Amino acid sequence: MKDVNIPAHNFGIYSLIELQDGNLIVSASRDKTIKIWNSNSLEVVQKIGVKENGHSRSVNHLLKLSEDSFASAGDDGAIKVWRLG
């Protein structure tokens, strides 16, 4: 097992889920962003922030809905549903 430390977000990470049979990792942070990562390369494949119609405050929780969709909840009082492209 290899120990890897990734500088992923500017503030604390509050939630992680996996999608597409573990090929993607989704992270949610106090920095108001959701990031989707390739679990093999550990590179960000998509960032969802305020500009992308994301949350306007901290993103606190993620819930996997299917292999290609998830919901997020934040301090802005919103629940948002996301589907991969």
A tleap script that builds the chain and sets N, CA, C and O, in Angstrom:
source leaprc.protein.ff14SB
mol = sequence {
  NMET LYS ASP VAL ASN ILE PRO ALA HIE ASN
  PHE GLY ILE TYR SER LEU ILE GLU LEU GLN
  ASP GLY ASN LEU ILE VAL SER ALA SER ARG
  ASP LYS THR ILE LYS ILE TRP ASN SER ASN
  SER LEU GLU VAL VAL GLN LYS ILE GLY VAL
  LYS GLU ASN GLY HIE SER ARG SER VAL ASN
  HIE LEU LEU LYS LEU SER GLU ASP SER PHE
  ALA SER ALA GLY ASP ASP GLY ALA ILE LYS
  VAL TRP ARG LEU CGLY
}
set mol.1.N position { 0.841 -1.165 0.000 }
set mol.1.CA position { 0.000 0.000 0.000 }
set mol.1.C position { 0.893 1.237 0.000 }
set mol.1.O position { 1.880 1.307 0.733 }
set mol.2.N position { 0.535 2.194 -0.822 }
set mol.2.CA position { 1.297 3.434 -0.936 }
set mol.2.C position { 0.536 4.570 -0.262 }
set mol.2.O position { -0.661 4.743 -0.493 }
set mol.3.N position { 1.224 5.335 0.562 }
set mol.3.CA position { 0.632 6.484 1.245 }
set mol.3.C position { 0.781 7.712 0.352 }
set mol.3.O position { 1.896 8.083 -0.015 }
set mol.4.N position { -0.339 8.342 0.001 }
set mol.4.CA position { -0.328 9.503 -0.885 }
set mol.4.C position { -1.040 10.660 -0.197 }
set mol.4.O position { -2.126 10.485 0.357 }
set mol.5.N position { -0.436 11.828 -0.231 }
set mol.5.CA position { -1.040 13.031 0.339 }
set mol.5.C position { -1.283 14.016 -0.799 }
set mol.5.O position { -0.337 14.446 -1.460 }
set mol.6.N position { -2.541 14.374 -1.032 }
set mol.6.CA position { -2.913 15.250 -2.145 }
set mol.6.C position { -3.426 16.574 -1.585 }
set mol.6.O position { -4.371 16.572 -0.796 }
set mol.7.N position { -2.830 17.705 -1.970 }
set mol.7.CA position { -3.402 18.997 -1.569 }
set mol.7.C position { -4.669 19.257 -2.386 }
set mol.7.O position { -4.607 19.831 -3.473 }
set mol.8.N position { -5.798 18.838 -1.862 }
set mol.8.CA position { -7.025 18.757 -2.656 }
set mol.8.C position { -7.887 20.015 -2.638 }
set mol.8.O position { -8.431 20.401 -3.673 }
set mol.9.N position { -8.020 20.653 -1.491 }
set mol.9.CA position { -8.914 21.807 -1.332 }
set mol.9.C position { -8.224 22.873 -0.487 }
set mol.9.O position { -7.219 22.603 0.170 }
set mol.10.N position { -8.769 24.080 -0.511 }
set mol.10.CA position { -8.214 25.187 0.272 }
set mol.10.C position { -8.651 25.167 1.731 }
set mol.10.O position { -8.011 25.796 2.574 }
set mol.11.N position { -9.729 24.454 2.043 }
set mol.11.CA position { -10.219 24.305 3.413 }
set mol.11.C position { -10.548 22.840 3.642 }
set mol.11.O position { -10.296 22.003 2.775 }
set mol.12.N position { -11.109 22.524 4.801 }
set mol.12.CA position { -11.400 21.148 5.159 }
set mol.12.C position { -12.314 20.425 4.182 }
set mol.12.O position { -13.196 21.024 3.568 }
set mol.13.N position { -12.081 19.120 4.054 }
set mol.13.CA position { -12.917 18.251 3.220 }
set mol.13.C position { -13.941 17.597 4.139 }
set mol.13.O position { -13.582 16.974 5.139 }
set mol.14.N position { -15.222 17.742 3.795 }
set mol.14.CA position { -16.291 17.246 4.651 }
set mol.14.C position { -16.905 15.931 4.187 }
set mol.14.O position { -17.541 15.237 4.980 }
set mol.15.N position { -16.727 15.573 2.908 }
set mol.15.CA position { -17.371 14.356 2.418 }
set mol.15.C position { -16.623 13.815 1.205 }
set mol.15.O position { -16.098 14.578 0.393 }
set mol.16.N position { -16.580 12.483 1.091 }
set mol.16.CA position { -15.999 11.781 -0.059 }
set mol.16.C position { -16.930 10.648 -0.469 }
set mol.16.O position { -17.498 9.963 0.382 }
set mol.17.N position { -17.085 10.455 -1.768 }
set mol.17.CA position { -17.803 9.290 -2.290 }
set mol.17.C position { -17.050 8.779 -3.508 }
set mol.17.O position { -16.210 9.482 -4.070 }
set mol.18.N position { -17.358 7.548 -3.915 }
set mol.18.CA position { -16.795 7.000 -5.147 }
set mol.18.C position { -17.911 6.778 -6.150 }
set mol.18.O position { -19.044 6.468 -5.782 }
set mol.19.N position { -17.578 6.940 -7.416 }
set mol.19.CA position { -18.521 6.719 -8.517 }
set mol.19.C position { -17.863 5.838 -9.569 }
set mol.19.O position { -16.655 5.603 -9.534 }
set mol.20.N position { -18.660 5.361 -10.489 }
set mol.20.CA position { -18.203 4.553 -11.624 }
set mol.20.C position { -17.275 3.424 -11.181 }
set mol.20.O position { -16.142 3.298 -11.646 }
set mol.21.N position { -17.801 2.607 -10.261 }
set mol.21.CA position { -17.085 1.430 -9.754 }
set mol.21.C position { -15.708 1.765 -9.201 }
set mol.21.O position { -14.763 0.992 -9.357 }
set mol.22.N position { -15.600 2.921 -8.554 }
set mol.22.CA position { -14.343 3.311 -7.931 }
set mol.22.C position { -13.375 4.040 -8.835 }
set mol.22.O position { -12.285 4.406 -8.395 }
set mol.23.N position { -13.736 4.261 -10.080 }
set mol.23.CA position { -12.839 4.968 -11.001 }
set mol.23.C position { -12.801 6.470 -10.752 }
set mol.23.O position { -11.857 7.145 -11.164 }
set mol.24.N position { -13.823 6.997 -10.078 }
set mol.24.CA position { -13.873 8.420 -9.745 }
set mol.24.C position { -14.082 8.594 -8.247 }
set mol.24.O position { -14.777 7.802 -7.610 }
set mol.25.N position { -13.476 9.632 -7.694 }
set mol.25.CA position { -13.682 10.043 -6.311 }
set mol.25.C position { -14.245 11.455 -6.354 }
set mol.25.O position { -13.765 12.292 -7.119 }
set mol.26.N position { -15.253 11.723 -5.544 }
set mol.26.CA position { -15.843 13.059 -5.470 }
set mol.26.C position { -15.609 13.587 -4.058 }
set mol.26.O position { -15.881 12.895 -3.077 }
set mol.27.N position { -15.103 14.819 -3.961 }
set mol.27.CA position { -14.840 15.438 -2.662 }
set mol.27.C position { -15.635 16.730 -2.522 }
set mol.27.O position { -15.859 17.446 -3.498 }
set mol.28.N position { -16.056 17.019 -1.292 }
set mol.28.CA position { -16.810 18.241 -0.984 }
set mol.28.C position { -16.090 18.976 0.133 }
set mol.28.O position { -15.585 18.360 1.072 }
set mol.29.N position { -16.046 20.308 0.024 }
set mol.29.CA position { -15.223 21.068 0.951 }
set mol.29.C position { -15.885 22.335 1.477 }
set mol.29.O position { -16.855 22.849 0.919 }
set mol.30.N position { -15.322 22.802 2.558 }
set mol.30.CA position { -15.705 24.093 3.124 }
set mol.30.C position { -15.360 25.234 2.165 }
set mol.30.O position { -15.904 26.330 2.298 }
set mol.31.N position { -14.467 24.993 1.203 }
set mol.31.CA position { -14.083 26.043 0.246 }
set mol.31.C position { -15.132 26.278 -0.846 }
set mol.31.O position { -14.857 26.961 -1.833 }
set mol.32.N position { -16.334 25.715 -0.671 }
set mol.32.CA position { -17.491 25.901 -1.562 }
set mol.32.C position { -17.376 25.132 -2.876 }
set mol.32.O position { -18.116 25.413 -3.819 }
set mol.33.N position { -16.463 24.170 -2.955 }
set mol.33.CA position { -16.293 23.431 -4.203 }
set mol.33.C position { -16.520 21.939 -4.024 }
set mol.33.O position { -16.378 21.376 -2.938 }
set mol.34.N position { -16.882 21.330 -5.149 }
set mol.34.CA position { -16.939 19.880 -5.304 }
set mol.34.C position { -15.913 19.560 -6.378 }
set mol.34.O position { -15.877 20.213 -7.421 }
set mol.35.N position { -15.079 18.556 -6.126 }
set mol.35.CA position { -14.099 18.148 -7.128 }
set mol.35.C position { -14.295 16.674 -7.446 }
set mol.35.O position { -14.538 15.853 -6.561 }
set mol.36.N position { -14.184 16.363 -8.727 }
set mol.36.CA position { -14.273 14.985 -9.201 }
set mol.36.C position { -12.881 14.584 -9.664 }
set mol.36.O position { -12.271 15.251 -10.500 }
set mol.37.N position { -12.396 13.494 -9.112 }
set mol.37.CA position { -11.023 13.050 -9.320 }
set mol.37.C position { -10.983 11.708 -10.046 }
set mol.37.O position { -11.839 10.852 -9.820 }
set mol.38.N position { -10.004 11.527 -10.906 }
set mol.38.CA position { -9.688 10.221 -11.467 }
set mol.38.C position { -8.946 9.470 -10.365 }
set mol.38.O position { -7.898 9.932 -9.913 }
set mol.39.N position { -9.458 8.338 -9.928 }
set mol.39.CA position { -8.856 7.639 -8.792 }
set mol.39.C position { -7.525 6.975 -9.135 }
set mol.39.O position { -6.770 6.621 -8.230 }
set mol.40.N position { -7.223 6.799 -10.416 }
set mol.40.CA position { -5.934 6.215 -10.801 }
set mol.40.C position { -4.836 7.267 -10.891 }
set mol.40.O position { -3.753 7.083 -10.336 }
set mol.41.N position { -5.108 8.370 -11.585 }
set mol.41.CA position { -4.100 9.423 -11.759 }
set mol.41.C position { -4.119 10.437 -10.621 }
set mol.41.O position { -3.160 11.189 -10.450 }
set mol.42.N position { -5.202 10.466 -9.838 }
set mol.42.CA position { -5.420 11.425 -8.755 }
set mol.42.C position { -5.435 12.868 -9.251 }
set mol.42.O position { -5.073 13.791 -8.521 }
set mol.43.N position { -5.855 13.049 -10.494 }
set mol.43.CA position { -5.996 14.382 -11.072 }
set mol.43.C position { -7.465 14.785 -11.089 }
set mol.43.O position { -8.352 13.944 -11.237 }
set mol.44.N position { -7.709 16.085 -10.935 }
set mol.44.CA position { -9.072 16.613 -10.982 }
set mol.44.C position { -9.563 16.580 -12.424 }
set mol.44.O position { -8.911 17.116 -13.320 }
set mol.45.N position { -10.715 15.948 -12.647 }
set mol.45.CA position { -11.306 15.924 -13.988 }
set mol.45.C position { -12.423 16.952 -14.120 }
set mol.45.O position { -12.791 17.336 -15.230 }
set mol.46.N position { -12.966 17.401 -12.973 }
set mol.46.CA position { -13.987 18.447 -13.003 }
set mol.46.C position { -14.053 19.131 -11.645 }
set mol.46.O position { -13.941 18.489 -10.601 }
set mol.47.N position { -14.236 20.450 -11.681 }
set mol.47.CA position { -14.422 21.247 -10.464 }
set mol.47.C position { -15.759 21.957 -10.574 }
set mol.47.O position { -16.058 22.583 -11.591 }
set mol.48.N position { -16.564 21.859 -9.522 }
set mol.48.CA position { -17.866 22.519 -9.485 }
set mol.48.C position { -17.822 23.556 -8.365 }
set mol.48.O position { -17.699 23.219 -7.187 }
set mol.49.N position { -17.923 24.808 -8.756 }
set mol.49.CA position { -17.933 25.907 -7.797 }
set mol.49.C position { -19.120 26.812 -8.058 }
set mol.49.O position { -20.039 26.453 -8.793 }
set mol.50.N position { -19.095 27.977 -7.455 }
set mol.50.CA position { -20.189 28.940 -7.609 }
set mol.50.C position { -20.402 29.279 -9.085 }
set mol.50.O position { -21.544 29.380 -9.533 }
set mol.51.N position { -19.322 29.456 -9.842 }
set mol.51.CA position { -19.426 29.812 -11.264 }
set mol.51.C position { -20.125 28.733 -12.085 }
set mol.51.O position { -20.745 29.035 -13.105 }
set mol.52.N position { -20.029 27.491 -11.653 }
set mol.52.CA position { -20.650 26.364 -12.364 }
set mol.52.C position { -22.019 26.023 -11.770 }
set mol.52.O position { -22.475 24.885 -11.880 }
set mol.53.N position { -22.676 27.007 -11.141 }
set mol.53.CA position { -23.979 26.831 -10.495 }
set mol.53.C position { -23.897 25.912 -9.277 }
set mol.53.O position { -24.853 25.209 -8.947 }
set mol.54.N position { -22.738 25.931 -8.616 }
set mol.54.CA position { -22.553 25.133 -7.414 }
set mol.54.C position { -23.064 25.854 -6.181 }
set mol.54.O position { -23.856 26.791 -6.279 }
set mol.55.N position { -22.608 25.411 -5.030 }
set mol.55.CA position { -23.044 25.982 -3.755 }
set mol.55.C position { -22.375 27.330 -3.498 }
set mol.55.O position { -21.232 27.554 -3.897 }
set mol.56.N position { -23.096 28.216 -2.833 }
set mol.56.CA position { -22.559 29.540 -2.513 }
set mol.56.C position { -21.881 29.573 -1.143 }
set mol.56.O position { -21.259 30.570 -0.773 }
set mol.57.N position { -22.006 28.478 -0.396 }
set mol.57.CA position { -21.352 28.348 0.911 }
set mol.57.C position { -20.766 26.945 1.017 }
set mol.57.O position { -20.772 26.195 0.041 }
set mol.58.N position { -20.273 26.593 2.170 }
set mol.58.CA position { -19.618 25.313 2.394 }
set mol.58.C position { -20.450 24.133 1.878 }
set mol.58.O position { -21.668 24.104 2.054 }
set mol.59.N position { -19.787 23.165 1.243 }
set mol.59.CA position { -20.449 21.934 0.790 }
set mol.59.C position { -20.156 20.872 1.852 }
set mol.59.O position { -19.006 20.482 2.052 }
set mol.60.N position { -21.209 20.411 2.528 }
set mol.60.CA position { -21.026 19.578 3.717 }
set mol.60.C position { -21.231 18.086 3.516 }
set mol.60.O position { -20.689 17.283 4.276 }
set mol.61.N position { -21.995 17.701 2.516 }
set mol.61.CA position { -22.310 16.280 2.390 }
set mol.61.C position { -22.538 15.898 0.933 }
set mol.61.O position { -23.088 16.672 0.149 }
set mol.62.N position { -22.102 14.685 0.588 }
set mol.62.CA position { -22.359 14.091 -0.729 }
set mol.62.C position { -23.093 12.777 -0.530 }
set mol.62.O position { -22.843 12.061 0.440 }
set mol.63.N position { -23.991 12.461 -1.439 }
set mol.63.CA position { -24.726 11.199 -1.411 }
set mol.63.C position { -24.718 10.606 -2.811 }
set mol.63.O position { -25.174 11.242 -3.761 }
set mol.64.N position { -24.201 9.392 -2.940 }
set mol.64.CA position { -24.198 8.699 -4.228 }
set mol.64.C position { -25.617 8.257 -4.555 }
set mol.64.O position { -26.265 7.595 -3.745 }
set mol.65.N position { -26.100 8.617 -5.735 }
set mol.65.CA position { -27.435 8.216 -6.182 }
set mol.65.C position { -27.362 7.052 -7.162 }
set mol.65.O position { -28.217 6.167 -7.145 }
set mol.66.N position { -26.344 7.052 -8.012 }
set mol.66.CA position { -26.101 5.972 -8.970 }
set mol.66.C position { -24.624 6.032 -9.339 }
set mol.66.O position { -23.884 6.848 -8.787 }
set mol.67.N position { -24.190 5.192 -10.252 }
set mol.67.CA position { -22.784 5.220 -10.671 }
set mol.67.C position { -22.420 6.516 -11.389 }
set mol.67.O position { -21.240 6.851 -11.491 }
set mol.68.N position { -23.420 7.253 -11.888 }
set mol.68.CA position { -23.163 8.476 -12.648 }
set mol.68.C position { -23.843 9.711 -12.074 }
set mol.68.O position { -23.904 10.740 -12.747 }
set mol.69.N position { -24.355 9.638 -10.849 }
set mol.69.CA position { -25.012 10.821 -10.282 }
set mol.69.C position { -24.859 10.848 -8.762 }
set mol.69.O position { -24.705 9.814 -8.111 }
set mol.70.N position { -24.907 12.065 -8.222 }
set mol.70.CA position { -24.805 12.249 -6.784 }
set mol.70.C position { -25.534 13.531 -6.389 }
set mol.70.O position { -25.815 14.384 -7.230 }
set mol.71.N position { -25.832 13.649 -5.108 }
set mol.71.CA position { -26.448 14.855 -4.563 }
set mol.71.C position { -25.463 15.500 -3.599 }
set mol.71.O position { -24.643 14.823 -2.979 }
set mol.72.N position { -25.559 16.823 -3.485 }
set mol.72.CA position { -24.730 17.557 -2.533 }
set mol.72.C position { -25.619 18.461 -1.691 }
set mol.72.O position { -26.662 18.929 -2.147 }
set mol.73.N position { -25.191 18.699 -0.455 }
set mol.73.CA position { -25.914 19.588 0.455 }
set mol.73.C position { -24.911 20.530 1.098 }
set mol.73.O position { -23.793 20.138 1.432 }
set mol.74.N position { -25.333 21.790 1.268 }
set mol.74.CA position { -24.396 22.766 1.799 }
set mol.74.C position { -25.009 23.732 2.782 }
set mol.74.O position { -26.209 23.703 3.054 }
set mol.75.N position { -24.149 24.597 3.314 }
set mol.75.CA position { -24.573 25.615 4.271 }
set mol.75.C position { -25.458 26.681 3.646 }
set mol.75.O position { -26.020 27.510 4.362 }
set mol.76.N position { -25.591 26.675 2.335 }
set mol.76.CA position { -26.499 27.620 1.672 }
set mol.76.C position { -27.944 27.133 1.715 }
set mol.76.O position { -28.838 27.796 1.189 }
set mol.77.N position { -28.180 25.975 2.338 }
set mol.77.CA position { -29.527 25.422 2.469 }
set mol.77.C position { -30.017 24.685 1.242 }
set mol.77.O position { -31.177 24.278 1.186 }
set mol.78.N position { -29.148 24.506 0.255 }
set mol.78.CA position { -29.552 23.870 -1.006 }
set mol.78.C position { -29.116 22.414 -1.073 }
set mol.78.O position { -28.071 22.033 -0.545 }
set mol.79.N position { -29.944 21.608 -1.737 }
set mol.79.CA position { -29.581 20.255 -2.157 }
set mol.79.C position { -29.530 20.303 -3.672 }
set mol.79.O position { -30.487 20.724 -4.320 }
set mol.80.N position { -28.416 19.872 -4.231 }
set mol.80.CA position { -28.257 19.889 -5.686 }
set mol.80.C position { -27.983 18.473 -6.167 }
set mol.80.O position { -27.284 17.710 -5.502 }
set mol.81.N position { -28.534 18.123 -7.325 }
set mol.81.CA position { -28.312 16.812 -7.927 }
set mol.81.C position { -27.441 17.007 -9.158 }
set mol.81.O position { -27.700 17.873 -9.994 }
set mol.82.N position { -26.395 16.177 -9.252 }
set mol.82.CA position { -25.417 16.278 -10.334 }
set mol.82.C position { -25.365 14.965 -11.101 }
set mol.82.O position { -25.383 13.885 -10.510 }
set mol.83.N position { -25.301 15.071 -12.414 }
set mol.83.CA position { -25.148 13.894 -13.278 }
set mol.83.C position { -23.896 14.067 -14.120 }
set mol.83.O position { -23.676 15.129 -14.703 }
set mol.84.N position { -23.081 13.034 -14.183 }
set mol.84.CA position { -21.858 13.105 -14.978 }
set mol.84.C position { -22.193 13.144 -16.455 }
set mol.84.O position { -23.116 12.475 -16.920 }
set mol.85.N position { -21.420 13.944 -17.186 }
set mol.85.CA position { -21.587 14.242 -18.590 }
set mol.85.C position { -21.966 13.167 -19.479 }
set mol.85.O position { -22.117 13.385 -20.681 }
savepdb mol mol.pdb
quit
